[in-house]
Amino acid sequence: MIQKHVDEYVSLCAKLCQKAEDYTPKNVAQHNKAMGELSQLRQALHASPALAKEVYAILLTHEDSYVQQSAASDCLSLNIHTKEAVHILKRIKRYGDSMSSMAAKRTLLIWEGKLDPAAPY
């Protein structure tokens, strides 16, 4: 069951627009569909703290930095694996592409209480 959730999470992350040049009408439609499915998966994981802890521990070590970044943000929202999540986000903020770096920076500022999540960025 754990691996099923990991595989689904990774698959959905792969369907999300990850670079500015990905934002074509076709890709955006795919992105929006995947985002809805990812949101449902997150809700299911968040409803089971023990399952979430196991699944996110695996996702944080995934080879894809986009999966790591998404999982790290989720971990901070759940207050699990926070040390690892912050470490990953700091690495992405420093070495990731411009979109990933900006998203990681924003997530860290929110986590540190230095930015209101509703504030424009």
C-alpha positions as CSV (number, residue, x, y, z in Angstrom):
1,M,0.0,0.0,0.0
2,I,2.8,2.4,0.8
3,Q,4.6,1.8,-2.5
4,K,1.3,2.3,-4.4
5,H,0.9,5.8,-2.8
6,V,4.6,6.6,-3.6
7,D,4.2,5.5,-7.2
8,E,1.0,7.5,-7.6
9,Y,2.6,10.7,-6.1
10,V,5.6,10.4,-8.4
11,S,3.5,9.8,-11.4
12,L,1.3,12.8,-10.7
13,C,4.3,15.1,-10.1
14,A,5.7,14.0,-13.5
15,K,2.5,15.4,-15.1
16,L,2.8,18.8,-13.5
17,C,4.2,21.8,-15.4
18,Q,7.7,22.2,-14.0
19,K,9.2,24.8,-16.3
20,A,8.0,28.0,-17.8
21,E,8.2,26.5,-21.3
22,D,5.8,23.7,-20.2
23,Y,2.8,26.1,-20.0
24,T,1.2,25.2,-23.3
25,P,-2.6,24.8,-23.4
26,K,-2.3,21.0,-23.6
27,N,0.2,20.8,-20.8
28,V,-1.8,23.1,-18.6
29,A,-4.9,20.9,-19.0
30,Q,-2.8,17.9,-18.0
31,H,-1.3,19.8,-15.1
32,N,-4.6,20.9,-13.8
33,K,-6.0,17.3,-13.9
34,A,-2.9,16.0,-12.2
35,M,-3.0,18.7,-9.5
36,G,-6.6,17.7,-8.7
37,E,-5.6,14.1,-8.4
38,L,-2.6,15.0,-6.3
39,S,-4.7,17.1,-4.0
40,Q,-7.0,14.1,-3.4
41,L,-4.0,11.9,-2.7
42,R,-2.6,14.4,-0.3
43,Q,-6.0,14.5,1.5
44,A,-5.9,10.7,1.9
45,L,-2.4,10.8,3.2
46,H,-3.0,13.6,5.6
47,A,-6.0,11.7,7.0
48,S,-3.6,8.9,8.1
49,P,-0.6,10.4,9.9
50,A,1.3,7.1,10.2
51,L,0.8,6.3,6.5
52,A,1.8,9.9,5.6
53,K,5.0,9.7,7.6
54,E,6.1,6.5,5.9
55,V,5.2,7.6,2.4
56,Y,6.8,11.0,2.7
57,A,10.0,9.5,4.1
58,I,10.3,7.6,0.9
59,L,9.4,10.6,-1.3
60,L,12.0,12.8,0.3
61,T,14.7,10.5,-0.9
62,H,13.4,10.2,-4.4
63,E,15.8,11.0,-7.2
64,D,13.6,13.6,-8.8
65,S,14.1,17.1,-7.2
66,Y,10.6,18.1,-8.2
67,V,9.1,15.2,-6.2
68,Q,11.4,16.0,-3.3
69,Q,10.3,19.6,-3.3
70,S,6.7,18.8,-3.4
71,A,7.0,16.2,-0.7
72,A,9.1,18.6,1.4
73,S,6.4,21.3,1.2
74,D,3.8,18.7,2.2
75,C,6.0,17.6,5.1
76,L,6.2,21.1,6.5
77,S,2.4,21.4,6.3
78,L,2.1,18.2,8.3
79,N,4.9,19.1,10.6
80,I,6.7,15.8,9.9
81,H,10.3,15.2,8.7
82,T,10.8,18.9,9.1
83,K,14.6,18.8,9.4
84,E,14.9,16.8,6.1
85,A,12.3,18.9,4.4
86,V,14.0,22.2,5.3
87,H,17.4,20.8,4.1
88,I,15.9,19.8,0.8
89,L,14.2,23.1,0.2
90,K,17.4,25.0,1.1
91,R,19.3,23.0,-1.4
92,I,16.7,23.5,-4.1
93,K,16.6,27.2,-3.3
94,R,20.3,27.4,-3.9
95,Y,20.8,25.1,-6.8
96,G,17.5,24.5,-8.5
97,D,16.2,26.2,-11.6
98,S,14.6,29.6,-11.3
99,M,11.0,28.4,-10.8
100,S,12.0,25.7,-8.3
101,S,14.3,28.0,-6.5
102,M,11.6,30.7,-6.1
103,A,9.0,28.1,-4.9
104,A,11.5,26.7,-2.4
105,K,12.3,30.2,-1.1
106,R,8.6,31.1,-0.7
107,T,7.9,27.8,1.1
108,L,10.8,28.4,3.5
109,L,9.7,32.0,4.2
110,I,6.2,30.8,5.0
111,W,7.6,28.0,7.2
112,E,9.8,30.6,9.1
113,G,6.8,32.9,9.6
114,K,8.4,35.6,7.5
115,L,5.7,35.6,4.8
116,D,2.0,35.3,4.9
117,P,0.9,32.4,2.6
118,A,-1.8,34.6,1.2
119,A,0.6,37.4,0.3
120,P,1.5,37.9,-3.4
121,Y,5.1,37.0,-4.2
